[in-house]
């Protein structure tokens, strides 16, 4: 679902204005899905790093007053995707290197 999402189709899309490369910042990660405008809200709520963001849950969105149903679904999916990516990286690093 998220891979098919065109950022220009969402009302929340914004360009990353930080000095970090887009793919290295949480704002950039959110902007890829058209949700960069939530970076400040999430940061104020304690979800300001990839490690905290990947723990985002529905109850957190309620506390942060994020009510748009499509954005809520996309934020939860993005958090899940980030968690899966972390697990993949961990597993790849934990695998013994095959000598050739």
Chimera marker file (.cmm) of the C-alpha trace (Angstrom):
<marker_set name="trace">
<marker id="1" x="0.000" y="0.000" z="0.000" r="1" g="1" b="0" radius="0.5"/>
<marker id="2" x="2.606" y="2.562" z="1.037" r="1" g="1" b="0" radius="0.5"/>
<marker id="3" x="4.970" y="1.747" z="-1.809" r="1" g="1" b="0" radius="0.5"/>
<marker id="4" x="2.190" y="2.619" z="-4.254" r="1" g="1" b="0" radius="0.5"/>
<marker id="5" x="1.432" y="5.903" z="-2.560" r="1" g="1" b="0" radius="0.5"/>
<marker id="6" x="2.304" y="8.981" z="-4.569" r="1" g="1" b="0" radius="0.5"/>
<marker id="7" x="3.415" y="11.697" z="-2.105" r="1" g="1" b="0" radius="0.5"/>
<marker id="8" x="1.920" y="14.442" z="-4.267" r="1" g="1" b="0" radius="0.5"/>
<marker id="9" x="-1.525" y="12.875" z="-3.803" r="1" g="1" b="0" radius="0.5"/>
<marker id="10" x="-1.604" y="13.571" z="-0.071" r="1" g="1" b="0" radius="0.5"/>
<marker id="11" x="-2.485" y="16.903" z="1.478" r="1" g="1" b="0" radius="0.5"/>
<marker id="12" x="0.209" y="16.544" z="4.115" r="1" g="1" b="0" radius="0.5"/>
<marker id="13" x="3.255" y="16.180" z="1.845" r="1" g="1" b="0" radius="0.5"/>
<marker id="14" x="6.130" y="18.525" z="2.472" r="1" g="1" b="0" radius="0.5"/>
<marker id="15" x="9.769" y="18.588" z="1.552" r="1" g="1" b="0" radius="0.5"/>
<marker id="16" x="12.396" y="17.878" z="4.173" r="1" g="1" b="0" radius="0.5"/>
<marker id="17" x="13.840" y="21.187" z="5.268" r="1" g="1" b="0" radius="0.5"/>
<marker id="18" x="16.401" y="19.760" z="7.682" r="1" g="1" b="0" radius="0.5"/>
<marker id="19" x="20.085" y="19.654" z="6.916" r="1" g="1" b="0" radius="0.5"/>
<marker id="20" x="20.099" y="15.846" z="7.140" r="1" g="1" b="0" radius="0.5"/>
<marker id="21" x="19.758" y="13.810" z="3.952" r="1" g="1" b="0" radius="0.5"/>
<marker id="22" x="16.092" y="12.927" z="3.508" r="1" g="1" b="0" radius="0.5"/>
<marker id="23" x="16.587" y="9.178" z="3.933" r="1" g="1" b="0" radius="0.5"/>
<marker id="24" x="18.490" y="9.633" z="7.218" r="1" g="1" b="0" radius="0.5"/>
<marker id="25" x="15.924" y="11.709" z="9.091" r="1" g="1" b="0" radius="0.5"/>
<marker id="26" x="12.592" y="10.744" z="10.576" r="1" g="1" b="0" radius="0.5"/>
<marker id="27" x="11.067" y="13.747" z="8.807" r="1" g="1" b="0" radius="0.5"/>
<marker id="28" x="12.443" y="12.472" z="5.505" r="1" g="1" b="0" radius="0.5"/>
<marker id="29" x="11.113" y="9.000" z="6.191" r="1" g="1" b="0" radius="0.5"/>
<marker id="30" x="7.654" y="10.435" z="6.910" r="1" g="1" b="0" radius="0.5"/>
<marker id="31" x="7.836" y="12.748" z="3.887" r="1" g="1" b="0" radius="0.5"/>
<marker id="32" x="8.357" y="9.726" z="1.632" r="1" g="1" b="0" radius="0.5"/>
<marker id="33" x="4.797" y="8.736" z="2.570" r="1" g="1" b="0" radius="0.5"/>
<marker id="34" x="3.380" y="12.239" z="2.392" r="1" g="1" b="0" radius="0.5"/>
<marker id="35" x="3.279" y="12.653" z="6.158" r="1" g="1" b="0" radius="0.5"/>
<marker id="36" x="6.196" y="14.977" z="6.820" r="1" g="1" b="0" radius="0.5"/>
<marker id="37" x="3.849" y="17.503" z="8.421" r="1" g="1" b="0" radius="0.5"/>
<marker id="38" x="3.465" y="15.114" z="11.377" r="1" g="1" b="0" radius="0.5"/>
<marker id="39" x="7.196" y="15.143" z="12.203" r="1" g="1" b="0" radius="0.5"/>
<marker id="40" x="6.839" y="18.015" z="14.672" r="1" g="1" b="0" radius="0.5"/>
<marker id="41" x="3.759" y="16.531" z="16.375" r="1" g="1" b="0" radius="0.5"/>
<marker id="42" x="5.411" y="13.125" z="16.654" r="1" g="1" b="0" radius="0.5"/>
<marker id="43" x="8.625" y="14.671" z="17.949" r="1" g="1" b="0" radius="0.5"/>
<marker id="44" x="6.760" y="16.615" z="20.639" r="1" g="1" b="0" radius="0.5"/>
<marker id="45" x="5.046" y="13.350" z="21.608" r="1" g="1" b="0" radius="0.5"/>
<marker id="46" x="8.376" y="11.594" z="22.090" r="1" g="1" b="0" radius="0.5"/>
<marker id="47" x="8.546" y="9.866" z="18.714" r="1" g="1" b="0" radius="0.5"/>
<marker id="48" x="11.575" y="11.723" z="17.418" r="1" g="1" b="0" radius="0.5"/>
<marker id="49" x="13.910" y="8.879" z="16.472" r="1" g="1" b="0" radius="0.5"/>
<marker id="50" x="13.481" y="5.752" z="14.353" r="1" g="1" b="0" radius="0.5"/>
<marker id="51" x="13.702" y="3.632" z="17.532" r="1" g="1" b="0" radius="0.5"/>
<marker id="52" x="10.829" y="5.469" z="19.200" r="1" g="1" b="0" radius="0.5"/>
<marker id="53" x="8.788" y="5.897" z="16.014" r="1" g="1" b="0" radius="0.5"/>
<marker id="54" x="8.718" y="2.172" z="15.286" r="1" g="1" b="0" radius="0.5"/>
<marker id="55" x="6.874" y="1.698" z="18.624" r="1" g="1" b="0" radius="0.5"/>
<marker id="56" x="4.039" y="4.017" z="17.522" r="1" g="1" b="0" radius="0.5"/>
<marker id="57" x="0.571" y="2.577" z="18.254" r="1" g="1" b="0" radius="0.5"/>
<marker id="58" x="-3.055" y="3.595" z="17.753" r="1" g="1" b="0" radius="0.5"/>
<marker id="59" x="-3.320" y="4.850" z="21.355" r="1" g="1" b="0" radius="0.5"/>
<marker id="60" x="-0.372" y="7.167" z="20.690" r="1" g="1" b="0" radius="0.5"/>
<marker id="61" x="-2.132" y="8.644" z="17.674" r="1" g="1" b="0" radius="0.5"/>
<marker id="62" x="-5.166" y="9.279" z="19.884" r="1" g="1" b="0" radius="0.5"/>
<marker id="63" x="-3.000" y="11.110" z="22.454" r="1" g="1" b="0" radius="0.5"/>
<marker id="64" x="-1.367" y="13.150" z="19.681" r="1" g="1" b="0" radius="0.5"/>
<marker id="65" x="-4.794" y="14.027" z="18.252" r="1" g="1" b="0" radius="0.5"/>
<marker id="66" x="-3.971" y="12.607" z="14.818" r="1" g="1" b="0" radius="0.5"/>
<marker id="67" x="-7.467" y="11.889" z="13.555" r="1" g="1" b="0" radius="0.5"/>
<marker id="68" x="-7.306" y="11.507" z="9.761" r="1" g="1" b="0" radius="0.5"/>
<marker id="69" x="-8.068" y="7.793" z="9.213" r="1" g="1" b="0" radius="0.5"/>
<marker id="70" x="-5.874" y="7.453" z="6.117" r="1" g="1" b="0" radius="0.5"/>
<marker id="71" x="-2.946" y="9.189" z="7.777" r="1" g="1" b="0" radius="0.5"/>
<marker id="72" x="-3.349" y="7.060" z="10.922" r="1" g="1" b="0" radius="0.5"/>
<marker id="73" x="-3.218" y="3.860" z="8.881" r="1" g="1" b="0" radius="0.5"/>
<marker id="74" x="-0.219" y="5.079" z="6.907" r="1" g="1" b="0" radius="0.5"/>
<marker id="75" x="1.654" y="6.153" z="10.059" r="1" g="1" b="0" radius="0.5"/>
<marker id="76" x="1.068" y="2.767" z="11.711" r="1" g="1" b="0" radius="0.5"/>
<marker id="77" x="2.159" y="0.956" z="8.540" r="1" g="1" b="0" radius="0.5"/>
<marker id="78" x="5.265" y="3.134" z="8.287" r="1" g="1" b="0" radius="0.5"/>
<marker id="79" x="6.151" y="2.327" z="11.908" r="1" g="1" b="0" radius="0.5"/>
<marker id="80" x="5.652" y="-1.389" z="11.227" r="1" g="1" b="0" radius="0.5"/>
<marker id="81" x="7.763" y="-1.166" z="8.084" r="1" g="1" b="0" radius="0.5"/>
<marker id="82" x="10.544" y="0.550" z="10.014" r="1" g="1" b="0" radius="0.5"/>
<marker id="83" x="10.406" y="-2.195" z="12.667" r="1" g="1" b="0" radius="0.5"/>
<marker id="84" x="10.622" y="-4.918" z="10.004" r="1" g="1" b="0" radius="0.5"/>
<marker id="85" x="13.554" y="-3.158" z="8.393" r="1" g="1" b="0" radius="0.5"/>
<marker id="86" x="15.328" y="-3.033" z="11.777" r="1" g="1" b="0" radius="0.5"/>
<marker id="87" x="14.760" y="-6.759" z="12.292" r="1" g="1" b="0" radius="0.5"/>
<marker id="88" x="16.081" y="-7.520" z="8.794" r="1" g="1" b="0" radius="0.5"/>
<marker id="89" x="19.224" y="-5.461" z="9.438" r="1" g="1" b="0" radius="0.5"/>
<marker id="90" x="19.772" y="-7.196" z="12.768" r="1" g="1" b="0" radius="0.5"/>
<marker id="91" x="19.353" y="-10.636" z="11.194" r="1" g="1" b="0" radius="0.5"/>
<marker id="92" x="21.692" y="-9.750" z="8.334" r="1" g="1" b="0" radius="0.5"/>
<marker id="93" x="24.350" y="-8.553" z="10.775" r="1" g="1" b="0" radius="0.5"/>
<marker id="94" x="23.897" y="-11.620" z="12.975" r="1" g="1" b="0" radius="0.5"/>
<marker id="95" x="24.411" y="-14.096" z="10.131" r="1" g="1" b="0" radius="0.5"/>
<marker id="96" x="27.931" y="-15.453" z="9.932" r="1" g="1" b="0" radius="0.5"/>
<marker id="97" x="29.803" y="-14.269" z="6.873" r="1" g="1" b="0" radius="0.5"/>
<marker id="98" x="30.352" y="-17.009" z="4.340" r="1" g="1" b="0" radius="0.5"/>
<marker id="99" x="33.946" y="-17.212" z="3.221" r="1" g="1" b="0" radius="0.5"/>
<marker id="100" x="34.452" y="-17.632" z="-0.473" r="1" g="1" b="0" radius="0.5"/>
<link id1="1" id2="2" r="1" g="1" b="0" radius="0.2"/>
<link id1="2" id2="3" r="1" g="1" b="0" radius="0.2"/>
<link id1="3" id2="4" r="1" g="1" b="0" radius="0.2"/>
<link id1="4" id2="5" r="1" g="1" b="0" radius="0.2"/>
<link id1="5" id2="6" r="1" g="1" b="0" radius="0.2"/>
<link id1="6" id2="7" r="1" g="1" b="0" radius="0.2"/>
<link id1="7" id2="8" r="1" g="1" b="0" radius="0.2"/>
<link id1="8" id2="9" r="1" g="1" b="0" radius="0.2"/>
<link id1="9" id2="10" r="1" g="1" b="0" radius="0.2"/>
<link id1="10" id2="11" r="1" g="1" b="0" radius="0.2"/>
<link id1="11" id2="12" r="1" g="1" b="0" radius="0.2"/>
<link id1="12" id2="13" r="1" g="1" b="0" radius="0.2"/>
<link id1="13" id2="14" r="1" g="1" b="0" radius="0.2"/>
<link id1="14" id2="15" r="1" g="1" b="0" radius="0.2"/>
<link id1="15" id2="16" r="1" g="1" b="0" radius="0.2"/>
<link id1="16" id2="17" r="1" g="1" b="0" radius="0.2"/>
<link id1="17" id2="18" r="1" g="1" b="0" radius="0.2"/>
<link id1="18" id2="19" r="1" g="1" b="0" radius="0.2"/>
<link id1="19" id2="20" r="1" g="1" b="0" radius="0.2"/>
<link id1="20" id2="21" r="1" g="1" b="0" radius="0.2"/>
<link id1="21" id2="22" r="1" g="1" b="0" radius="0.2"/>
<link id1="22" id2="23" r="1" g="1" b="0" radius="0.2"/>
<link id1="23" id2="24" r="1" g="1" b="0" radius="0.2"/>
<link id1="24" id2="25" r="1" g="1" b="0" radius="0.2"/>
<link id1="25" id2="26" r="1" g="1" b="0" radius="0.2"/>
<link id1="26" id2="27" r="1" g="1" b="0" radius="0.2"/>
<link id1="27" id2="28" r="1" g="1" b="0" radius="0.2"/>
<link id1="28" id2="29" r="1" g="1" b="0" radius="0.2"/>
<link id1="29" id2="30" r="1" g="1" b="0" radius="0.2"/>
<link id1="30" id2="31" r="1" g="1" b="0" radius="0.2"/>
<link id1="31" id2="32" r="1" g="1" b="0" radius="0.2"/>
<link id1="32" id2="33" r="1" g="1" b="0" radius="0.2"/>
<link id1="33" id2="34" r="1" g="1" b="0" radius="0.2"/>
<link id1="34" id2="35" r="1" g="1" b="0" radius="0.2"/>
<link id1="35" id2="36" r="1" g="1" b="0" radius="0.2"/>
<link id1="36" id2="37" r="1" g="1" b="0" radius="0.2"/>
<link id1="37" id2="38" r="1" g="1" b="0" radius="0.2"/>
<link id1="38" id2="39" r="1" g="1" b="0" radius="0.2"/>
<link id1="39" id2="40" r="1" g="1" b="0" radius="0.2"/>
<link id1="40" id2="41" r="1" g="1" b="0" radius="0.2"/>
<link id1="41" id2="42" r="1" g="1" b="0" radius="0.2"/>
<link id1="42" id2="43" r="1" g="1" b="0" radius="0.2"/>
<link id1="43" id2="44" r="1" g="1" b="0" radius="0.2"/>
<link id1="44" id2="45" r="1" g="1" b="0" radius="0.2"/>
<link id1="45" id2="46" r="1" g="1" b="0" radius="0.2"/>
<link id1="46" id2="47" r="1" g="1" b="0" radius="0.2"/>
<link id1="47" id2="48" r="1" g="1" b="0" radius="0.2"/>
<link id1="48" id2="49" r="1" g="1" b="0" radius="0.2"/>
<link id1="49" id2="50" r="1" g="1" b="0" radius="0.2"/>
<link id1="50" id2="51" r="1" g="1" b="0" radius="0.2"/>
<link id1="51" id2="52" r="1" g="1" b="0" radius="0.2"/>
<link id1="52" id2="53" r="1" g="1" b="0" radius="0.2"/>
<link id1="53" id2="54" r="1" g="1" b="0" radius="0.2"/>
<link id1="54" id2="55" r="1" g="1" b="0" radius="0.2"/>
<link id1="55" id2="56" r="1" g="1" b="0" radius="0.2"/>
<link id1="56" id2="57" r="1" g="1" b="0" radius="0.2"/>
<link id1="57" id2="58" r="1" g="1" b="0" radius="0.2"/>
<link id1="58" id2="59" r="1" g="1" b="0" radius="0.2"/>
<link id1="59" id2="60" r="1" g="1" b="0" radius="0.2"/>
<link id1="60" id2="61" r="1" g="1" b="0" radius="0.2"/>
<link id1="61" id2="62" r="1" g="1" b="0" radius="0.2"/>
<link id1="62" id2="63" r="1" g="1" b="0" radius="0.2"/>
<link id1="63" id2="64" r="1" g="1" b="0" radius="0.2"/>
<link id1="64" id2="65" r="1" g="1" b="0" radius="0.2"/>
<link id1="65" id2="66" r="1" g="1" b="0" radius="0.2"/>
<link id1="66" id2="67" r="1" g="1" b="0" radius="0.2"/>
<link id1="67" id2="68" r="1" g="1" b="0" radius="0.2"/>
<link id1="68" id2="69" r="1" g="1" b="0" radius="0.2"/>
<link id1="69" id2="70" r="1" g="1" b="0" radius="0.2"/>
<link id1="70" id2="71" r="1" g="1" b="0" radius="0.2"/>
<link id1="71" id2="72" r="1" g="1" b="0" radius="0.2"/>
<link id1="72" id2="73" r="1" g="1" b="0" radius="0.2"/>
<link id1="73" id2="74" r="1" g="1" b="0" radius="0.2"/>
<link id1="74" id2="75" r="1" g="1" b="0" radius="0.2"/>
<link id1="75" id2="76" r="1" g="1" b="0" radius="0.2"/>
<link id1="76" id2="77" r="1" g="1" b="0" radius="0.2"/>
<link id1="77" id2="78" r="1" g="1" b="0" radius="0.2"/>
<link id1="78" id2="79" r="1" g="1" b="0" radius="0.2"/>
<link id1="79" id2="80" r="1" g="1" b="0" radius="0.2"/>
<link id1="80" id2="81" r="1" g="1" b="0" radius="0.2"/>
<link id1="81" id2="82" r="1" g="1" b="0" radius="0.2"/>
<link id1="82" id2="83" r="1" g="1" b="0" radius="0.2"/>
<link id1="83" id2="84" r="1" g="1" b="0" radius="0.2"/>
<link id1="84" id2="85" r="1" g="1" b="0" radius="0.2"/>
<link id1="85" id2="86" r="1" g="1" b="0" radius="0.2"/>
<link id1="86" id2="87" r="1" g="1" b="0" radius="0.2"/>
<link id1="87" id2="88" r="1" g="1" b="0" radius="0.2"/>
<link id1="88" id2="89" r="1" g="1" b="0" radius="0.2"/>
<link id1="89" id2="90" r="1" g="1" b="0" radius="0.2"/>
<link id1="90" id2="91" r="1" g="1" b="0" radius="0.2"/>
<link id1="91" id2="92" r="1" g="1" b="0" radius="0.2"/>
<link id1="92" id2="93" r="1" g="1" b="0" radius="0.2"/>
<link id1="93" id2="94" r="1" g="1" b="0" radius="0.2"/>
<link id1="94" id2="95" r="1" g="1" b="0" radius="0.2"/>
<link id1="95" id2="96" r="1" g="1" b="0" radius="0.2"/>
<link id1="96" id2="97" r="1" g="1" b="0" radius="0.2"/>
<link id1="97" id2="98" r="1" g="1" b="0" radius="0.2"/>
<link id1="98" id2="99" r="1" g="1" b="0" radius="0.2"/>
<link id1="99" id2="100" r="1" g="1" b="0" radius="0.2"/>
</marker_set>
